[in-house]
Amino acid sequence: MERVAGLDDESAEWLRLLDPSAADHRAGLDRLHERLLRIARAEVRRRTARIVGPEVDDLAHQAAADAMLAILAKRDTFRGESRFTTWAYRFVILEVSSKLGRHFWRNPPAPLDDEQWERLPDRLGVDPHEHAEARHLAEVVRAAVDETLTEHQRSVFVEVVLHGVPLDALCARDGVTRSAVYKTVFDARRKIRAALVANGYLDPSVRQEESS
Amino acid sequence: MNARERLARFLRTDPRDVGCDEAMAVLHVYADLVAHDAGAATERYPGVAAHLAACGPCREDLTGLLAALSGDV
């Protein structure tokens, strides 16, 4: 494999090891897999306490194996814009995200019978002592949702915001990308805000970009 | 922060936000920059920084990647 220009020595060594013609190729694969597995285990534990015992190892092994396949398949696309290890570790981190999304449905929280808009203030971290304002807030948001969102936007907004379903879990269930779900919620937030500014509930003087 | 301020914060969107796909495509480059100088990462990729500030799952991916790079795992 041709050496990528300007590559640091460690990254160049990884590329050499992953070249099938290298005498120590097998050892290189084992070394990379060992690292990916260690990262996957740590990442599963860091992200959730809902998965324990052998399930952590199962999920980590699957993530490491799938990341390894992706790295080997895409090795030639590495352009040296980052260290090789950073590029490679990204694959296992994304695999863990995806697998945790699927795992969510193995033991989902108790299903919610209705939309339970009274949960909204709590989901936004509103002080429980602000009872009256919290109730009003839930009512005005619900009205804005009813008036401005499409059925699809409403459904995704309710699942993500009210029910707290993780984006990656929705992706796994519905076979869509994280980007698509994020964009749906992004557009819903923008439309709800515009409605609440229009009806005077929110201050229009706070520009979007100022508040980011 | 009162209830309306919390709601306003939740609803705000940043027009610079590049979305998940574009942010994930450069996550490795962004992470290496953050590891050395977080300010440089934000300066070079303002749209990615805006996205990571708003998208919990992508921010989690960056946090995990930085943890992996730190050698703590």
Interface residues (C-beta under 8 A of the other chain):
Chain A: R38 I39 R41 A42 E43 R46 R47 E81 S82 R83 T85 T86 W87 Y89 R90 V92 I93 L94 V96 S97 P121 L124 G125 V126 D127 E130 E133 A134 L137 V141 P166 L167 D168 T177 R178 S179 Y182 K183 F186 R189 R190 I192 R193 L196 Y201 L202 D203 V206 Q208 E209 S211 S212
Chain B: N2 A3 R4 R6 L7 A8 R9 F10 L11 R12 T13 D14 P15 R16 D17 G19 C20 D21 M24 V26 L27 H28 V29 A31 D32 A50 A53 A54 C55 G56 P57 C58 E60 D61 G64 L65 A67 A68 L69 D72 V73
